């Protein structure tokens, strides 16, 4: 079973305060523990929402709004993707996160919240005798994602610009009543979105893409006062929940918005004509300053190599 651990943001993270060396080391050790246990599939931090955008399509009108966004406590500051035997195992790993020493921003106040969400597998969709080829299509483009993607050029702060630097974005499809009720997407939506994702995979834009199970199957782990409290779903704030996501590798924010625009034009008709997509830029090692020491950079490179070898 695969799970996404979503680290909720806070005011400091939204203000662009990067974690200090101590916190980066603690999180690095946590990531290393996940990797050594053989459960880590991905781990990323997200830039403040000021560098993101939201697209909303309703009543035929598409609006694009640049960040920042106000609902800090419902924003995501980072995520992990893990593969474990059970929901209980996923919650146990979430509880081990070192948020006692720092919140989402890496400041010293301690505390935070992690949302544990199960990832939807192809086997979770009921099989219909007369269904189209969408299931095979999904299998094919997911297999294509296992091919090594083009290597991103990570520029050091003192390096001359090369013009080849790529940005990564997390494209979140926000939940609605149907997704929270566990109503699966229509076959037409699965087919059309599958076609787009296959195109994105072939062009090297798509790095990953998954749907998430309803929050009724989720849990939240809250860190406060040295204690961890686990709360089972469902959660009430449907419009702030994530129903699925894609990870993109693009040349600019404008390019990410264009892929999101094409995605929402497919997604909205399958949701009664209304859909919201949130774009969030992913941190790169070059985004950090001296707090990201050479030792931490080396450890990060080893972790990336371990993750790549597992895929």
ABEGO torsion letter per residue (X at the ends): XBBBBBBBBBAAAAAGBBBBAAAAAAAAAAAAAAAAAGABABBBBBBBAAABBBBBBBGGBBBBBBOBBABAAABBAEBBBBBBABAAAAAAAAAABBAAABBAAGBAAEEEBBBBBBBBBAAABBBBAABBAAAAAAAAAAAAAABBBBBBBBBBAABBBAGABBBBBBBBBBBBAAAAAGBBBBAAAAAAAAAAAAAAAAAGABABBBBBBBAAABBBBBBBGGBBBBBBOBBABAAABBABBBBBBBABAAAAAAAAAAAAAAAAAAAGGBBBBBBBBBBBAAABBAABBAAAAAAAAAAAAAAAAAX
